[in-house]
């Protein structure tokens, strides 16, 4: 069995590790000033945000086409028709439904689809869990049960310093966004895991207070001193990423995964200031093979 995912899951594994685990990533697309880029293939985060800063326009993003998924499934089915396709939340992207449409075009592929109901690092953890279980020889039902447990245990939260990208992308109420922007408020944003959509968790008057607010919000899930698996990702704001990780470390005992840039398609809707943290009880991952 092989795994297909999309670049919105922000898998933390290296390309070599992903290849060893038979994980195949279909890129999402971001368009700026009439030029379209497949993330991770045509453009890297630093180059994208430099273009964004110089642009008078705003970016547009799109999920992979059904044809792109079909091509991937067809190539993989030539060696192994059993495919597990795991994708960022259908509540914020059409990627999951595009993957289903693509599978319908390749009858020789036996594709099982998973909607993670989340995104970025928290979604990538589900991909990682499935891949390691497959390599260990687990059966499909056992793998899906593990993915579900990881998904239920994991949460992610974000904040950012400017709202115009979120407002433009329609990811938050336009009127609420305008009011918050006028007042210079920094939103605390979560992803609810029933429909997989953004929810507002609160707001702060300064970016530092917003980062501190994220740490307090972790406390609604886990008591101070809890042992967590955690990962900080950012659009193009490593300084804020370091600050957030230090704040979390003051309250929790964390096993940290590598910090790095989040998907360009996510950053295009939030701008370069976005920073977030994914977290879950460390014990949830104790059963991961390897």
Beta strands, then each sheet from edge to edge (+ up, - down):
strand 1: 2-6
strand 2: 23-26
strand 3: 29-32
strand 4: 35-38
strand 5: 60-62
strand 6: 82-87
strand 7: 110-115
strand 8: 155-159
strand 9: 186-192
strand 10: 197-204
strand 11: 227-234
strand 12: 253-256
strand 13: 260-261
strand 14: 275-281
sheet 1: 2+ 1+ 6+ 7+
sheet 2: 4+ 3- 5+
sheet 3: 10+ 9- 8+ 14- 11+ 12+
sheet 4: 10+ 9- 8+ 14- 11+ 13+
end
